[in-house]
Amino acid sequence: MKKYYVYILASKRNGTIYIGLTNDLERRILQHKNKTFKGFTEKYDVHLLVYFEDFESYQEAYSRERQMKKWKREWKLNLIEKDNPSWKDLSEDWYS
């Protein structure tokens, strides 16, 4: 079964953050790290995967992404720090 992911990238601890949605998290994060996409994440060097959630349906993931994008910055930071207090790049061991 296909999964969908809502993820948060950061430039550094407490730095610029970006929220996105994808159906292939490893591929998408690699695209951000390689700066394949022109735009926000490339411009602000946002490439550290600091949080993600997975969903069974696109609609659930889309709704969650929209909800999180409307949140105050403080809420987003609290969400990250609840599970990842050191802001570790969760994808650091994915690629060799």
PDB file of N, CA, C and O in Angstrom:
ATOM      1  N   MET A   1       0.842  -1.191   0.000  1.00  0.00           N
ATOM      2  CA  MET A   1       0.000   0.000   0.000  1.00  0.00           C
ATOM      3  C   MET A   1       0.884   1.251   0.000  1.00  0.00           C
ATOM      4  O   MET A   1       1.876   1.323   0.727  1.00  0.00           O
ATOM      5  N   LYS A   2       0.519   2.212  -0.808  1.00  0.00           N
ATOM      6  CA  LYS A   2       1.256   3.459  -0.919  1.00  0.00           C
ATOM      7  C   LYS A   2       1.054   4.301   0.341  1.00  0.00           C
ATOM      8  O   LYS A   2      -0.045   4.361   0.892  1.00  0.00           O
ATOM      9  N   LYS A   3       2.126   4.946   0.785  1.00  0.00           N
ATOM     10  CA  LYS A   3       2.060   5.862   1.923  1.00  0.00           C
ATOM     11  C   LYS A   3       2.331   7.273   1.441  1.00  0.00           C
ATOM     12  O   LYS A   3       2.939   7.497   0.394  1.00  0.00           O
ATOM     13  N   TYR A   4       1.865   8.204   2.232  1.00  0.00           N
ATOM     14  CA  TYR A   4       2.095   9.625   1.980  1.00  0.00           C
ATOM     15  C   TYR A   4       2.731  10.216   3.221  1.00  0.00           C
ATOM     16  O   TYR A   4       2.442   9.797   4.342  1.00  0.00           O
ATOM     17  N   TYR A   5       3.594  11.185   3.015  1.00  0.00           N
ATOM     18  CA  TYR A   5       4.370  11.752   4.112  1.00  0.00           C
ATOM     19  C   TYR A   5       4.240  13.270   4.151  1.00  0.00           C
ATOM     20  O   TYR A   5       4.298  13.944   3.122  1.00  0.00           O
ATOM     21  N   VAL A   6       4.066  13.783   5.348  1.00  0.00           N
ATOM     22  CA  VAL A   6       4.182  15.210   5.609  1.00  0.00           C
ATOM     23  C   VAL A   6       5.485  15.354   6.378  1.00  0.00           C
ATOM     24  O   VAL A   6       5.724  14.639   7.351  1.00  0.00           O
ATOM     25  N   TYR A   7       6.324  16.279   5.938  1.00  0.00           N
ATOM     26  CA  TYR A   7       7.653  16.380   6.529  1.00  0.00           C
ATOM     27  C   TYR A   7       8.017  17.831   6.801  1.00  0.00           C
ATOM     28  O   TYR A   7       7.476  18.758   6.199  1.00  0.00           O
ATOM     29  N   ILE A   8       8.953  17.994   7.730  1.00  0.00           N
ATOM     30  CA  ILE A   8       9.486  19.318   8.035  1.00  0.00           C
ATOM     31  C   ILE A   8      10.987  19.283   7.818  1.00  0.00           C
ATOM     32  O   ILE A   8      11.693  18.433   8.361  1.00  0.00           O
ATOM     33  N   LEU A   9      11.458  20.222   7.015  1.00  0.00           N
ATOM     34  CA  LEU A   9      12.888  20.428   6.797  1.00  0.00           C
ATOM     35  C   LEU A   9      13.306  21.701   7.521  1.00  0.00           C
ATOM     36  O   LEU A   9      12.501  22.611   7.716  1.00  0.00           O
ATOM     37  N   ALA A  10      14.573  21.753   7.914  1.00  0.00           N
ATOM     38  CA  ALA A  10      15.105  22.947   8.570  1.00  0.00           C
ATOM     39  C   ALA A  10      16.481  23.269   7.992  1.00  0.00           C
ATOM     40  O   ALA A  10      17.182  22.387   7.495  1.00  0.00           O
ATOM     41  N   SER A  11      16.851  24.534   8.063  1.00  0.00           N
ATOM     42  CA  SER A  11      18.184  24.940   7.622  1.00  0.00           C
ATOM     43  C   SER A  11      19.213  24.653   8.718  1.00  0.00           C
ATOM     44  O   SER A  11      20.374  24.359   8.433  1.00  0.00           O
ATOM     45  N   LYS A  12      18.773  24.742   9.967  1.00  0.00           N
ATOM     46  CA  LYS A  12      19.594  24.476  11.157  1.00  0.00           C
ATOM     47  C   LYS A  12      18.644  24.499  12.347  1.00  0.00           C
ATOM     48  O   LYS A  12      17.453  24.763  12.181  1.00  0.00           O
ATOM     49  N   ARG A  13      19.147  24.230  13.525  1.00  0.00           N
ATOM     50  CA  ARG A  13      18.304  24.275  14.722  1.00  0.00           C
ATOM     51  C   ARG A  13      17.698  25.673  14.862  1.00  0.00           C
ATOM     52  O   ARG A  13      18.409  26.678  14.834  1.00  0.00           O
ATOM     53  N   ASN A  14      16.394  25.718  15.010  1.00  0.00           N
ATOM     54  CA  ASN A  14      15.637  26.971  15.126  1.00  0.00           C
ATOM     55  C   ASN A  14      15.808  27.891  13.920  1.00  0.00           C
ATOM     56  O   ASN A  14      15.588  29.098  14.018  1.00  0.00           O
ATOM     57  N   GLY A  15      16.200  27.318  12.788  1.00  0.00           N
ATOM     58  CA  GLY A  15      16.396  28.112  11.584  1.00  0.00           C
ATOM     59  C   GLY A  15      15.130  28.169  10.740  1.00  0.00           C
ATOM     60  O   GLY A  15      14.018  28.015  11.246  1.00  0.00           O
ATOM     61  N   THR A  16      15.319  28.388   9.468  1.00  0.00           N
ATOM     62  CA  THR A  16      14.217  28.422   8.513  1.00  0.00           C
ATOM     63  C   THR A  16      13.630  27.023   8.391  1.00  0.00           C
ATOM     64  O   THR A  16      14.368  26.041   8.310  1.00  0.00           O
ATOM     65  N   ILE A  17      12.288  26.929   8.377  1.00  0.00           N
ATOM     66  CA  ILE A  17      11.657  25.623   8.233  1.00  0.00           C
ATOM     67  C   ILE A  17      10.726  25.603   7.024  1.00  0.00           C
ATOM     68  O   ILE A  17      10.235  26.632   6.562  1.00  0.00           O
ATOM     69  N   TYR A  18      10.510  24.390   6.537  1.00  0.00           N
ATOM     70  CA  TYR A  18       9.676  24.162   5.360  1.00  0.00           C
ATOM     71  C   TYR A  18       8.847  22.909   5.616  1.00  0.00           C
ATOM     72  O   TYR A  18       9.362  21.910   6.120  1.00  0.00           O
ATOM     73  N   ILE A  19       7.574  22.963   5.270  1.00  0.00           N
ATOM     74  CA  ILE A  19       6.685  21.810   5.404  1.00  0.00           C
ATOM     75  C   ILE A  19       6.280  21.356   4.015  1.00  0.00           C
ATOM     76  O   ILE A  19       5.862  22.163   3.185  1.00  0.00           O
ATOM     77  N   GLY A  20       6.406  20.051   3.764  1.00  0.00           N
ATOM     78  CA  GLY A  20       6.063  19.509   2.460  1.00  0.00           C
ATOM     79  C   GLY A  20       5.289  18.209   2.555  1.00  0.00           C
ATOM     80  O   GLY A  20       5.086  17.661   3.639  1.00  0.00           O
ATOM     81  N   LEU A  21       4.858  17.722   1.386  1.00  0.00           N
ATOM     82  CA  LEU A  21       4.065  16.502   1.258  1.00  0.00           C
ATOM     83  C   LEU A  21       4.613  15.706   0.083  1.00  0.00           C
ATOM     84  O   LEU A  21       4.903  16.275  -0.970  1.00  0.00           O
ATOM     85  N   THR A  22       4.758  14.385   0.255  1.00  0.00           N
ATOM     86  CA  THR A  22       5.265  13.531  -0.811  1.00  0.00           C
ATOM     87  C   THR A  22       4.769  12.106  -0.632  1.00  0.00           C
ATOM     88  O   THR A  22       4.290  11.733   0.439  1.00  0.00           O
ATOM     89  N   ASN A  23       4.890  11.306  -1.697  1.00  0.00           N
ATOM     90  CA  ASN A  23       4.578   9.887  -1.584  1.00  0.00           C
ATOM     91  C   ASN A  23       5.862   9.044  -1.625  1.00  0.00           C
ATOM     92  O   ASN A  23       5.796   7.815  -1.595  1.00  0.00           O
ATOM     93  N   ASP A  24       7.023   9.698  -1.694  1.00  0.00           N
ATOM     94  CA  ASP A  24       8.310   9.005  -1.672  1.00  0.00           C
ATOM     95  C   ASP A  24       9.299   9.880  -0.895  1.00  0.00           C
ATOM     96  O   ASP A  24       9.997  10.718  -1.466  1.00  0.00           O
ATOM     97  N   LEU A  25       9.338   9.661   0.412  1.00  0.00           N
ATOM     98  CA  LEU A  25      10.101  10.550   1.293  1.00  0.00           C
ATOM     99  C   LEU A  25      11.597  10.530   0.992  1.00  0.00           C
ATOM    100  O   LEU A  25      12.229  11.585   0.940  1.00  0.00           O
ATOM    101  N   GLU A  26      12.166   9.349   0.794  1.00  0.00           N
ATOM    102  CA  GLU A  26      13.609   9.287   0.536  1.00  0.00           C
ATOM    103  C   GLU A  26      13.995  10.025  -0.738  1.00  0.00           C
ATOM    104  O   GLU A  26      14.978  10.767  -0.758  1.00  0.00           O
ATOM    105  N   ARG A  27      13.223   9.823  -1.801  1.00  0.00           N
ATOM    106  CA  ARG A  27      13.499  10.518  -3.065  1.00  0.00           C
ATOM    107  C   ARG A  27      13.371  12.028  -2.902  1.00  0.00           C
ATOM    108  O   ARG A  27      14.223  12.785  -3.367  1.00  0.00           O
ATOM    109  N   ARG A  28      12.303  12.459  -2.240  1.00  0.00           N
ATOM    110  CA  ARG A  28      12.064  13.898  -2.094  1.00  0.00           C
ATOM    111  C   ARG A  28      13.139  14.569  -1.251  1.00  0.00           C
ATOM    112  O   ARG A  28      13.585  15.668  -1.578  1.00  0.00           O
ATOM    113  N   ILE A  29      13.556  13.923  -0.175  1.00  0.00           N
ATOM    114  CA  ILE A  29      14.588  14.523   0.669  1.00  0.00           C
ATOM    115  C   ILE A  29      15.905  14.618  -0.102  1.00  0.00           C
ATOM    116  O   ILE A  29      16.617  15.616   0.009  1.00  0.00           O
ATOM    117  N   LEU A  30      16.227  13.598  -0.874  1.00  0.00           N
ATOM    118  CA  LEU A  30      17.437  13.643  -1.695  1.00  0.00           C
ATOM    119  C   LEU A  30      17.362  14.792  -2.703  1.00  0.00           C
ATOM    120  O   LEU A  30      18.364  15.458  -2.962  1.00  0.00           O
ATOM    121  N   GLN A  31      16.184  15.022  -3.266  1.00  0.00           N
ATOM    122  CA  GLN A  31      16.016  16.149  -4.194  1.00  0.00           C
ATOM    123  C   GLN A  31      16.276  17.475  -3.477  1.00  0.00           C
ATOM    124  O   GLN A  31      16.914  18.368  -4.035  1.00  0.00           O
ATOM    125  N   HIS A  32      15.786  17.605  -2.252  1.00  0.00           N
ATOM    126  CA  HIS A  32      16.053  18.835  -1.485  1.00  0.00           C
ATOM    127  C   HIS A  32      17.546  18.966  -1.193  1.00  0.00           C
ATOM    128  O   HIS A  32      18.114  20.047  -1.349  1.00  0.00           O
ATOM    129  N   LYS A  33      18.180  17.882  -0.773  1.00  0.00           N
ATOM    130  CA  LYS A  33      19.609  17.935  -0.443  1.00  0.00           C
ATOM    131  C   LYS A  33      20.463  18.274  -1.672  1.00  0.00           C
ATOM    132  O   LYS A  33      21.465  18.980  -1.562  1.00  0.00           O
ATOM    133  N   ASN A  34      20.060  17.767  -2.835  1.00  0.00           N
ATOM    134  CA  ASN A  34      20.798  18.039  -4.077  1.00  0.00           C
ATOM    135  C   ASN A  34      20.359  19.339  -4.746  1.00  0.00           C
ATOM    136  O   ASN A  34      20.885  19.707  -5.797  1.00  0.00           O
ATOM    137  N   LYS A  35      19.407  20.025  -4.145  1.00  0.00           N
ATOM    138  CA  LYS A  35      18.891  21.304  -4.651  1.00  0.00           C
ATOM    139  C   LYS A  35      18.357  21.160  -6.070  1.00  0.00           C
ATOM    140  O   LYS A  35      18.565  22.025  -6.920  1.00  0.00           O
ATOM    141  N   THR A  36      17.654  20.034  -6.309  1.00  0.00           N
ATOM    142  CA  THR A  36      17.050  19.762  -7.609  1.00  0.00           C
ATOM    143  C   THR A  36      15.923  20.741  -7.907  1.00  0.00           C
ATOM    144  O   THR A  36      15.741  21.159  -9.051  1.00  0.00           O
ATOM    145  N   PHE A  37      15.169  21.104  -6.877  1.00  0.00           N
ATOM    146  CA  PHE A  37      14.065  22.041  -7.048  1.00  0.00           C
ATOM    147  C   PHE A  37      14.561  23.464  -6.874  1.00  0.00           C
ATOM    148  O   PHE A  37      15.262  23.773  -5.911  1.00  0.00           O
ATOM    149  N   LYS A  38      14.200  24.313  -7.796  1.00  0.00           N
ATOM    150  CA  LYS A  38      14.502  25.733  -7.639  1.00  0.00           C
ATOM    151  C   LYS A  38      13.392  26.320  -6.782  1.00  0.00           C
ATOM    152  O   LYS A  38      12.218  26.002  -6.971  1.00  0.00           O
ATOM    153  N   GLY A  39      13.757  27.156  -5.862  1.00  0.00           N
ATOM    154  CA  GLY A  39      12.727  27.770  -5.025  1.00  0.00           C
ATOM    155  C   GLY A  39      13.165  27.917  -3.584  1.00  0.00           C
ATOM    156  O   GLY A  39      14.349  28.071  -3.284  1.00  0.00           O
ATOM    157  N   PHE A  40      12.184  27.866  -2.700  1.00  0.00           N
ATOM    158  CA  PHE A  40      12.367  28.193  -1.291  1.00  0.00           C
ATOM    159  C   PHE A  40      13.478  27.384  -0.625  1.00  0.00           C
ATOM    160  O   PHE A  40      14.389  27.962  -0.033  1.00  0.00           O
ATOM    161  N   THR A  41      13.417  26.056  -0.714  1.00  0.00           N
ATOM    162  CA  THR A  41      14.393  25.240   0.015  1.00  0.00           C
ATOM    163  C   THR A  41      15.805  25.404  -0.531  1.00  0.00           C
ATOM    164  O   THR A  41      16.776  25.322   0.222  1.00  0.00           O
ATOM    165  N   GLU A  42      15.924  25.632  -1.823  1.00  0.00           N
ATOM    166  CA  GLU A  42      17.245  25.887  -2.403  1.00  0.00           C
ATOM    167  C   GLU A  42      17.762  27.250  -1.951  1.00  0.00           C
ATOM    168  O   GLU A  42      18.915  27.373  -1.538  1.00  0.00           O
ATOM    169  N   LYS A  43      16.923  28.260  -2.028  1.00  0.00           N
ATOM    170  CA  LYS A  43      17.323  29.635  -1.698  1.00  0.00           C
ATOM    171  C   LYS A  43      17.782  29.767  -0.248  1.00  0.00           C
ATOM    172  O   LYS A  43      18.757  30.460   0.042  1.00  0.00           O
ATOM    173  N   TYR A  44      17.063  29.088   0.672  1.00  0.00           N
ATOM    174  CA  TYR A  44      17.362  29.235   2.097  1.00  0.00           C
ATOM    175  C   TYR A  44      18.134  28.045   2.671  1.00  0.00           C
ATOM    176  O   TYR A  44      18.263  27.927   3.889  1.00  0.00           O
ATOM    177  N   ASP A  45      18.647  27.163   1.811  1.00  0.00           N
ATOM    178  CA  ASP A  45      19.452  26.007   2.205  1.00  0.00           C
ATOM    179  C   ASP A  45      18.750  25.178   3.281  1.00  0.00           C
ATOM    180  O   ASP A  45      19.335  24.842   4.310  1.00  0.00           O
ATOM    181  N   VAL A  46      17.500  24.862   3.021  1.00  0.00           N
ATOM    182  CA  VAL A  46      16.674  24.076   3.939  1.00  0.00           C
ATOM    183  C   VAL A  46      16.760  22.619   3.482  1.00  0.00           C
ATOM    184  O   VAL A  46      16.180  22.251   2.461  1.00  0.00           O
ATOM    185  N   HIS A  47      17.489  21.785   4.245  1.00  0.00           N
ATOM    186  CA  HIS A  47      17.764  20.425   3.772  1.00  0.00           C
ATOM    187  C   HIS A  47      17.818  19.366   4.869  1.00  0.00           C
ATOM    188  O   HIS A  47      18.013  18.190   4.564  1.00  0.00           O
ATOM    189  N   LEU A  48      17.652  19.742   6.126  1.00  0.00           N
ATOM    190  CA  LEU A  48      17.706  18.773   7.225  1.00  0.00           C
ATOM    191  C   LEU A  48      16.299  18.262   7.533  1.00  0.00           C
ATOM    192  O   LEU A  48      15.411  19.043   7.875  1.00  0.00           O
ATOM    193  N   LEU A  49      16.102  16.968   7.413  1.00  0.00           N
ATOM    194  CA  LEU A  49      14.811  16.373   7.747  1.00  0.00           C
ATOM    195  C   LEU A  49      14.723  16.255   9.264  1.00  0.00           C
ATOM    196  O   LEU A  49      15.429  15.445   9.865  1.00  0.00           O
ATOM    197  N   VAL A  50      13.865  17.053   9.883  1.00  0.00           N
ATOM    198  CA  VAL A  50      13.788  17.070  11.348  1.00  0.00           C
ATOM    199  C   VAL A  50      12.496  16.461  11.885  1.00  0.00           C
ATOM    200  O   VAL A  50      12.377  16.225  13.088  1.00  0.00           O
ATOM    201  N   TYR A  51      11.520  16.202  11.000  1.00  0.00           N
ATOM    202  CA  TYR A  51      10.248  15.631  11.451  1.00  0.00           C
ATOM    203  C   TYR A  51       9.491  15.087  10.250  1.00  0.00           C
ATOM    204  O   TYR A  51       9.557  15.653   9.159  1.00  0.00           O
ATOM    205  N   PHE A  52       8.765  13.980  10.451  1.00  0.00           N
ATOM    206  CA  PHE A  52       7.838  13.518   9.421  1.00  0.00           C
ATOM    207  C   PHE A  52       6.764  12.639  10.033  1.00  0.00           C
ATOM    208  O   PHE A  52       6.951  12.045  11.095  1.00  0.00           O
ATOM    209  N   GLU A  53       5.640  12.568   9.344  1.00  0.00           N
ATOM    210  CA  GLU A  53       4.522  11.706   9.697  1.00  0.00           C
ATOM    211  C   GLU A  53       4.115  10.964   8.432  1.00  0.00           C
ATOM    212  O   GLU A  53       4.262  11.490   7.329  1.00  0.00           O
ATOM    213  N   ASP A  54       3.596   9.720   8.589  1.00  0.00           N
ATOM    214  CA  ASP A  54       3.121   8.999   7.412  1.00  0.00           C
ATOM    215  C   ASP A  54       1.620   8.755   7.519  1.00  0.00           C
ATOM    216  O   ASP A  54       1.059   8.652   8.609  1.00  0.00           O
ATOM    217  N   PHE A  55       0.989   8.666   6.347  1.00  0.00           N
ATOM    218  CA  PHE A  55      -0.461   8.528   6.236  1.00  0.00           C
ATOM    219  C   PHE A  55      -0.801   7.493   5.180  1.00  0.00           C
ATOM    220  O   PHE A  55      -0.035   7.270   4.242  1.00  0.00           O
ATOM    221  N   GLU A  56      -1.947   6.868   5.338  1.00  0.00           N
ATOM    222  CA  GLU A  56      -2.428   5.868   4.388  1.00  0.00           C
ATOM    223  C   GLU A  56      -3.081   6.505   3.160  1.00  0.00           C
ATOM    224  O   GLU A  56      -3.078   5.919   2.078  1.00  0.00           O
ATOM    225  N   SER A  57      -3.641   7.703   3.329  1.00  0.00           N
ATOM    226  CA  SER A  57      -4.327   8.329   2.194  1.00  0.00           C
ATOM    227  C   SER A  57      -3.757   9.714   1.908  1.00  0.00           C
ATOM    228  O   SER A  57      -3.278  10.419   2.796  1.00  0.00           O
ATOM    229  N   TYR A  58      -3.832  10.070   0.634  1.00  0.00           N
ATOM    230  CA  TYR A  58      -3.385  11.400   0.224  1.00  0.00           C
ATOM    231  C   TYR A  58      -4.194  12.476   0.925  1.00  0.00           C
ATOM    232  O   TYR A  58      -3.634  13.480   1.365  1.00  0.00           O
ATOM    233  N   GLN A  59      -5.500  12.287   1.036  1.00  0.00           N
ATOM    234  CA  GLN A  59      -6.361  13.308   1.635  1.00  0.00           C
ATOM    235  C   GLN A  59      -5.977  13.588   3.087  1.00  0.00           C
ATOM    236  O   GLN A  59      -5.952  14.742   3.515  1.00  0.00           O
ATOM    237  N   GLU A  60      -5.677  12.526   3.845  1.00  0.00           N
ATOM    238  CA  GLU A  60      -5.245  12.711   5.244  1.00  0.00           C
ATOM    239  C   GLU A  60      -3.947  13.520   5.297  1.00  0.00           C
ATOM    240  O   GLU A  60      -3.816  14.456   6.086  1.00  0.00           O
ATOM    241  N   ALA A  61      -3.001  13.145   4.452  1.00  0.00           N
ATOM    242  CA  ALA A  61      -1.714  13.831   4.433  1.00  0.00           C
ATOM    243  C   ALA A  61      -1.877  15.288   4.004  1.00  0.00           C
ATOM    244  O   ALA A  61      -1.282  16.187   4.598  1.00  0.00           O
ATOM    245  N   TYR A  62      -2.675  15.513   2.986  1.00  0.00           N
ATOM    246  CA  TYR A  62      -2.909  16.872   2.500  1.00  0.00           C
ATOM    247  C   TYR A  62      -3.549  17.739   3.587  1.00  0.00           C
ATOM    248  O   TYR A  62      -3.155  18.889   3.785  1.00  0.00           O
ATOM    249  N   SER A  63      -4.531  17.185   4.281  1.00  0.00           N
ATOM    250  CA  SER A  63      -5.198  17.926   5.358  1.00  0.00           C
ATOM    251  C   SER A  63      -4.221  18.277   6.473  1.00  0.00           C
ATOM    252  O   SER A  63      -4.247  19.387   7.004  1.00  0.00           O
ATOM    253  N   ARG A  64      -3.355  17.321   6.827  1.00  0.00           N
ATOM    254  CA  ARG A  64      -2.369  17.555   7.877  1.00  0.00           C
ATOM    255  C   ARG A  64      -1.353  18.609   7.443  1.00  0.00           C
ATOM    256  O   ARG A  64      -0.987  19.479   8.233  1.00  0.00           O
ATOM    257  N   GLU A  65      -0.900  18.537   6.203  1.00  0.00           N
ATOM    258  CA  GLU A  65       0.045  19.540   5.703  1.00  0.00           C
ATOM    259  C   GLU A  65      -0.566  20.935   5.776  1.00  0.00           C
ATOM    260  O   GLU A  65       0.075  21.873   6.250  1.00  0.00           O
ATOM    261  N   ARG A  66      -1.798  21.071   5.309  1.00  0.00           N
ATOM    262  CA  ARG A  66      -2.478  22.377   5.339  1.00  0.00           C
ATOM    263  C   ARG A  66      -2.628  22.879   6.775  1.00  0.00           C
ATOM    264  O   ARG A  66      -2.427  24.061   7.054  1.00  0.00           O
ATOM    265  N   GLN A  67      -2.984  21.963   7.687  1.00  0.00           N
ATOM    266  CA  GLN A  67      -3.134  22.335   9.092  1.00  0.00           C
ATOM    267  C   GLN A  67      -1.813  22.860   9.660  1.00  0.00           C
ATOM    268  O   GLN A  67      -1.776  23.915  10.293  1.00  0.00           O
ATOM    269  N   MET A  68      -0.732  22.114   9.426  1.00  0.00           N
ATOM    270  CA  MET A  68       0.572  22.486   9.985  1.00  0.00           C
ATOM    271  C   MET A  68       1.096  23.790   9.396  1.00  0.00           C
ATOM    272  O   MET A  68       1.735  24.575  10.097  1.00  0.00           O
ATOM    273  N   LYS A  69       0.834  24.023   8.128  1.00  0.00           N
ATOM    274  CA  LYS A  69       1.307  25.260   7.504  1.00  0.00           C
ATOM    275  C   LYS A  69       0.629  26.500   8.092  1.00  0.00           C
ATOM    276  O   LYS A  69       1.182  27.598   8.026  1.00  0.00           O
ATOM    277  N   LYS A  70      -0.560  26.329   8.663  1.00  0.00           N
ATOM    278  CA  LYS A  70      -1.282  27.446   9.272  1.00  0.00           C
ATOM    279  C   LYS A  70      -0.852  27.716  10.716  1.00  0.00           C
ATOM    280  O   LYS A  70      -1.177  28.760  11.281  1.00  0.00           O
ATOM    281  N   TRP A  71      -0.126  26.777  11.304  1.00  0.00           N
ATOM    282  CA  TRP A  71       0.281  26.903  12.702  1.00  0.00           C
ATOM    283  C   TRP A  71       1.245  28.055  12.915  1.00  0.00           C
ATOM    284  O   TRP A  71       1.952  28.487  12.004  1.00  0.00           O
ATOM    285  N   LYS A  72       1.250  28.543  14.162  1.00  0.00           N
ATOM    286  CA  LYS A  72       2.258  29.506  14.584  1.00  0.00           C
ATOM    287  C   LYS A  72       3.615  28.797  14.592  1.00  0.00           C
ATOM    288  O   LYS A  72       3.695  27.586  14.800  1.00  0.00           O
ATOM    289  N   ARG A  73       4.658  29.558  14.366  1.00  0.00           N
ATOM    290  CA  ARG A  73       6.015  28.997  14.349  1.00  0.00           C
ATOM    291  C   ARG A  73       6.314  28.241  15.640  1.00  0.00           C
ATOM    292  O   ARG A  73       6.914  27.167  15.603  1.00  0.00           O
ATOM    293  N   GLU A  74       5.905  28.786  16.769  1.00  0.00           N
ATOM    294  CA  GLU A  74       6.166  28.148  18.067  1.00  0.00           C
ATOM    295  C   GLU A  74       5.596  26.730  18.121  1.00  0.00           C
ATOM    296  O   GLU A  74       6.236  25.828  18.662  1.00  0.00           O
ATOM    297  N   TRP A  75       4.412  26.528  17.573  1.00  0.00           N
ATOM    298  CA  TRP A  75       3.794  25.199  17.568  1.00  0.00           C
ATOM    299  C   TRP A  75       4.615  24.223  16.732  1.00  0.00           C
ATOM    300  O   TRP A  75       4.796  23.066  17.110  1.00  0.00           O
ATOM    301  N   LYS A  76       5.113  24.704  15.585  1.00  0.00           N
ATOM    302  CA  LYS A  76       5.934  23.859  14.721  1.00  0.00           C
ATOM    303  C   LYS A  76       7.227  23.455  15.433  1.00  0.00           C
ATOM    304  O   LYS A  76       7.635  22.295  15.379  1.00  0.00           O
ATOM    305  N   LEU A  77       7.863  24.413  16.097  1.00  0.00           N
ATOM    306  CA  LEU A  77       9.096  24.125  16.822  1.00  0.00           C
ATOM    307  C   LEU A  77       8.836  23.121  17.940  1.00  0.00           C
ATOM    308  O   LEU A  77       9.638  22.213  18.158  1.00  0.00           O
ATOM    309  N   ASN A  78       7.722  23.278  18.647  1.00  0.00           N
ATOM    310  CA  ASN A  78       7.371  22.337  19.718  1.00  0.00           C
ATOM    311  C   ASN A  78       7.151  20.934  19.169  1.00  0.00           C
ATOM    312  O   ASN A  78       7.550  19.955  19.800  1.00  0.00           O
ATOM    313  N   LEU A  79       6.523  20.823  18.006  1.00  0.00           N
ATOM    314  CA  LEU A  79       6.284  19.525  17.384  1.00  0.00           C
ATOM    315  C   LEU A  79       7.616  18.843  17.057  1.00  0.00           C
ATOM    316  O   LEU A  79       7.793  17.656  17.329  1.00  0.00           O
ATOM    317  N   ILE A  80       8.534  19.584  16.482  1.00  0.00           N
ATOM    318  CA  ILE A  80       9.855  19.040  16.160  1.00  0.00           C
ATOM    319  C   ILE A  80      10.564  18.587  17.437  1.00  0.00           C
ATOM    320  O   ILE A  80      11.065  17.465  17.508  1.00  0.00           O
ATOM    321  N   GLU A  81      10.603  19.450  18.431  1.00  0.00           N
ATOM    322  CA  GLU A  81      11.396  19.183  19.630  1.00  0.00           C
ATOM    323  C   GLU A  81      10.805  18.099  20.525  1.00  0.00           C
ATOM    324  O   GLU A  81      11.513  17.528  21.354  1.00  0.00           O
ATOM    325  N   LYS A  82       9.517  17.812  20.368  1.00  0.00           N
ATOM    326  CA  LYS A  82       8.896  16.735  21.151  1.00  0.00           C
ATOM    327  C   LYS A  82       9.558  15.390  20.833  1.00  0.00           C
ATOM    328  O   LYS A  82       9.855  14.616  21.744  1.00  0.00           O
ATOM    329  N   ASP A  83       9.789  15.109  19.546  1.00  0.00           N
ATOM    330  CA  ASP A  83      10.379  13.839  19.120  1.00  0.00           C
ATOM    331  C   ASP A  83      11.851  13.942  18.723  1.00  0.00           C
ATOM    332  O   ASP A  83      12.546  12.928  18.658  1.00  0.00           O
ATOM    333  N   ASN A  84      12.325  15.143  18.458  1.00  0.00           N
ATOM    334  CA  ASN A  84      13.690  15.324  17.959  1.00  0.00           C
ATOM    335  C   ASN A  84      14.317  16.558  18.616  1.00  0.00           C
ATOM    336  O   ASN A  84      14.581  17.553  17.942  1.00  0.00           O
ATOM    337  N   PRO A  85      14.555  16.493  19.938  1.00  0.00           N
ATOM    338  CA  PRO A  85      15.029  17.674  20.662  1.00  0.00           C
ATOM    339  C   PRO A  85      16.386  18.206  20.204  1.00  0.00           C
ATOM    340  O   PRO A  85      16.688  19.383  20.406  1.00  0.00           O
ATOM    341  N   SER A  86      17.200  17.358  19.594  1.00  0.00           N
ATOM    342  CA  SER A  86      18.520  17.809  19.139  1.00  0.00           C
ATOM    343  C   SER A  86      18.514  18.270  17.680  1.00  0.00           C
ATOM    344  O   SER A  86      19.549  18.680  17.155  1.00  0.00           O
ATOM    345  N   TRP A  87      17.358  18.206  17.028  1.00  0.00           N
ATOM    346  CA  TRP A  87      17.211  18.600  15.623  1.00  0.00           C
ATOM    347  C   TRP A  87      18.139  17.777  14.728  1.00  0.00           C
ATOM    348  O   TRP A  87      18.712  18.302  13.773  1.00  0.00           O
ATOM    349  N   LYS A  88      18.284  16.507  15.035  1.00  0.00           N
ATOM    350  CA  LYS A  88      19.098  15.584  14.241  1.00  0.00           C
ATOM    351  C   LYS A  88      18.473  15.446  12.847  1.00  0.00           C
ATOM    352  O   LYS A  88      17.251  15.442  12.704  1.00  0.00           O
ATOM    353  N   ASP A  89      19.316  15.334  11.837  1.00  0.00           N
ATOM    354  CA  ASP A  89      18.828  15.073  10.479  1.00  0.00           C
ATOM    355  C   ASP A  89      18.403  13.609  10.423  1.00  0.00           C
ATOM    356  O   ASP A  89      19.249  12.716  10.431  1.00  0.00           O
ATOM    357  N   LEU A  90      17.111  13.364  10.368  1.00  0.00           N
ATOM    358  CA  LEU A  90      16.572  12.008  10.414  1.00  0.00           C
ATOM    359  C   LEU A  90      16.922  11.188   9.174  1.00  0.00           C
ATOM    360  O   LEU A  90      16.756   9.968   9.171  1.00  0.00           O
ATOM    361  N   SER A  91      17.399  11.841   8.136  1.00  0.00           N
ATOM    362  CA  SER A  91      17.753  11.135   6.901  1.00  0.00           C
ATOM    363  C   SER A  91      19.256  10.928   6.749  1.00  0.00           C
ATOM    364  O   SER A  91      19.706  10.476   5.696  1.00  0.00           O
ATOM    365  N   GLU A  92      20.032  11.244   7.760  1.00  0.00           N
ATOM    366  CA  GLU A  92      21.499  11.223   7.596  1.00  0.00           C
ATOM    367  C   GLU A  92      22.063   9.847   7.255  1.00  0.00           C
ATOM    368  O   GLU A  92      23.134   9.761   6.654  1.00  0.00           O
ATOM    369  N   ASP A  93      21.374   8.776   7.620  1.00  0.00           N
ATOM    370  CA  ASP A  93      21.863   7.426   7.327  1.00  0.00           C
ATOM    371  C   ASP A  93      21.182   6.784   6.106  1.00  0.00           C
ATOM    372  O   ASP A  93      21.422   5.611   5.818  1.00  0.00           O
ATOM    373  N   TRP A  94      20.362   7.518   5.408  1.00  0.00           N
ATOM    374  CA  TRP A  94      19.601   6.953   4.284  1.00  0.00           C
ATOM    375  C   TRP A  94      20.431   6.774   3.024  1.00  0.00           C
ATOM    376  O   TRP A  94      20.162   5.873   2.230  1.00  0.00           O
ATOM    377  N   TYR A  95      21.425   7.610   2.832  1.00  0.00           N
ATOM    378  CA  TYR A  95      22.163   7.632   1.573  1.00  0.00           C
ATOM    379  C   TYR A  95      23.625   7.315   1.846  1.00  0.00           C
ATOM    380  O   TYR A  95      24.187   7.755   2.849  1.00  0.00           O
ATOM    381  N   SER A  96      24.232   6.558   0.961  1.00  0.00           N
ATOM    382  CA  SER A  96      25.643   6.234   1.164  1.00  0.00           C
ATOM    383  C   SER A  96      26.522   6.926   0.149  1.00  0.00           C
ATOM    384  O   SER A  96      27.742   6.763   0.175  1.00  0.00           O
TER     385      SER A  96
END
